[in-house]
Amino acid sequence: MTQTQPVADGSGPLVAGADGVPAGSGAAAAGTAAAGTAAGTGAGAGRGAGAEPGVLAGLVPGLRAVCGAENVITDPLELRTYECDGLTAHRCSPGLAVLPGTAEQVAAVVRACAAAGVPFVARGSGTGLSGGALPRTDGVLIVLSRMRRVITVDPDSRRAVVEPGVTNLAVSKAAEPYGLFYAPDPSSQVVCSVGGNVAENSGGAHCLKHGFTVHHVTGLEIVTPAGELTWIGDGTGASPGYDLLGAFIGSEGTLGIVTKIVVKLLRSPEAVTTLLAAFKTMGAGGSAVSAIIGAGILPGAIEMMDALAIEAAEAAVACRYPEGAAAVLIVELDGPAADVERETAAVRELCEQAGAYEIRAAQDAAERTAIWTGRKSAFAAVGRISPAYIVQDGVVPRTALPEVLEAIAELSAQTPGVRVANVFHAGDGNLHPLVLFDDAKPDATEAAEEVSGQILDLCLSHGGSITGEHGVGVDKSRHMPKMFGADDLDTMQLVRCAFDPAGLCNPGKVFPTPRLCGEVPRIQREPHPLVASGQLEQF
Ligand SMILES: Cc1cc2nc3c(=O)[nH]c(=O)nc-3n(C[C@H](O)[C@H](O)[C@H](O)COP(=O)(O)OP(=O)(O)OC[C@H]3O[C@@H](n4cnc5c(N)ncnc54)[C@H](O)[C@@H]3O)c2cc1C
């Protein structure tokens, strides 16, 4: 078993490889990852095309020997448990599901898949909203939910080392006795796994101030797609060389499987204020957001919900937000008590100037939880007011929020049978339009998908992005060419192929057209102008 030894001063390797797992600088460990992969499966092995019939069955005895018979699922009914993630429109039962209990078992499972040319997909808690953990009938689903140990919490280095199946909230709970917390906080934090957070570079309400998962992870133990156990990042966050950790975080399970995560912990703030401000129009709420940021105040979170999202939250959790609100803002300020007091007064004033007709401040932790419950339940809550819905995720520059929200309202008004509720990370310009429809009605699903796609087009035309935090997965791969040129996509493929030349690791996700790693990407077909002119030599 790998030993983990957090260091306090960031000067030495955080992770010591007591059992031969590489320790030391990120560059060295990263080199091992790439080399190990390159030397891995034969060029033709599978290439993500899927296994021949009977190959999966042939894997079963070996996988049972590695993980225990009870942790290898072959029963078709049981396999249906894993047929989708949070994006339920896409479903597919895995050929096999395996629940390893250790990193070494994960590595052995991946080696078996690589040797047999069988595609494999990692799954954490299955809360992903873009179909990233959608399995393959011709592949193995590797479920990390048994690996849920918080291995160490080290208050001196403010680091924790956790297994991938640990839930996001469990990290903060483990750190709490030391006056520390883990900052990324997806609304699904009670159930989603840290491994899934790494794969999706997940955010949450408090990422406005504290940043995303990528800003809070300093080392990863991974199993490469060839089945080698290695580390990228040395835990200090200061390793030289290419930032492979940055490349891996947010790669949606396509570059390898995470088996341990070194996370940063932050000191719990001295003071926290949570304000709930109600407005008569969305525009007024949006103006308040701009005014707060324009005044140089950086709250921990600024979240916004419109009337339809509030209606849903009331129906689901009776959050008792102010009556008659067309929009509510939740503004949370944290930090030293004196700063928080001053900034809270300023935010109140700015909200009033923007037209807030009621402002509440949570007086204690229970009231804070009550305010947040409405917001955090909003996705699931719309199930109370609509038989079916799509959770969209796009980004626009904050200044474009009013215009884009108005355009979304127009789209919704023009499409019979479709309504759009808005609940979003306003401070980041990260929209989560919830497209509501009745899937029992003819053509309603297509109409909702059309509106959902048009919302992404709106984001792009305003200089935004097709995803803020939920990832591309299978859901948005077709939108990638709207945002990236062919050269960009080819370059991304080169990175992917460096880790996974056989194309077996979560194939079919993120990229619009599957490309085999043996294929020469377009970027290499025509020499770069500098190469063509003889100014540069290509090795
Ligand atoms: C109600 C609700 C609210 C949400 N709120 C937010 C939010 O506020 N912010 C946000 O960012 N997201 C949010 N999400 C989306 C989702 O919770 C996150 O994407 C989360 O990180 C997924 O974690 P998971 O363990 O469920 O991963 P899964 O759904 O199991 O997998 C997600 C992806 O990660 C890969 N993966 C999983 N484990 C590993 C591993 N160990 N190694 C390599 N790859 C792996 C999978 O292959 C897949 O591509 C929300 C979802 C729901 C249902």
The ligand as an ORCA input file, in Angstrom:
! r2SCAN-3c Opt
* xyz 0 1
  C     -28.297     17.879     -8.124
  C     -26.943     18.068     -8.756
  C     -26.235     19.228     -8.506
  C     -24.977     19.427     -9.081
  N     -24.299     20.580     -8.798
  C     -23.074     20.762     -9.321
  C     -22.342     21.956     -9.027
  O     -22.788     22.833     -8.293
  N     -21.128     22.093     -9.574
  C     -20.592     21.136    -10.389
  O     -19.475     21.319    -10.860
  N     -21.270     20.000    -10.684
  C     -22.476     19.784    -10.171
  N     -23.172     18.635    -10.463
  C     -22.587     17.643    -11.381
  C     -21.840     16.464    -10.702
  O     -22.264     16.284     -9.369
  C     -20.327     16.677    -10.763
  O     -19.899     16.643    -12.104
  C     -19.525     15.645     -9.957
  O     -18.169     16.009     -9.905
  C     -19.625     14.239    -10.505
  O     -19.071     13.363     -9.537
  P     -19.480     11.825     -9.528
  O     -18.707     11.155     -8.459
  O     -20.933     11.674     -9.448
  O     -18.917     11.390    -10.951
  P     -19.579     10.444    -12.060
  O     -20.861     11.010    -12.531
  O     -19.590      9.049    -11.586
  O     -18.486     10.590    -13.224
  C     -18.266     11.854    -13.807
  C     -17.050     11.742    -14.732
  O     -15.912     11.488    -13.953
  C     -15.240     10.303    -14.391
  N     -14.703      9.695    -13.173
  C     -15.382      9.389    -12.040
  N     -14.532      8.911    -11.124
  C     -13.300      8.913    -11.691
  C     -12.005      8.545    -11.256
  N     -11.790      8.063    -10.036
  N     -10.980      8.686    -12.112
  C     -11.154      9.175    -13.366
  N     -12.361      9.548    -13.823
  C     -13.405      9.427    -12.997
  C     -16.308      9.498    -15.094
  O     -15.748      8.627    -16.055
  C     -17.133     10.590    -15.731
  O     -16.525     11.008    -16.936
  C     -24.438     18.424     -9.922
  C     -25.151     17.251    -10.158
  C     -26.390     17.067     -9.596
  C     -27.118     15.792     -9.868
*
